[in-house]
């Protein structure tokens, strides 16, 4: 189950058990539309993709030292264009 999607789509849900289901604060089971949960797209997904794609800080500093600030900016911009907000 995509817990983050369930919590975002169903704010009344306070706990999730993958084997039993989702529950509200009173312990009542909340009916979940799994099609909606599976279709939900994390609005912060681009952040995780960018973080994984950026060169390490050491590599970024090396680029600045050897190739200059413009080369570094081009590298960062390429990642931002690949994973837009």
Buried (B, 14 or more C-beta within 10 A) or exposed (E): BBEEBBBBBBEEBBBBEEEEBBBBEEEEEBEBEEEEBEEBEEEEEBEEBBEEEBBEEEEBEEBBEEEEEEEBEEBBEEBEEEBEE
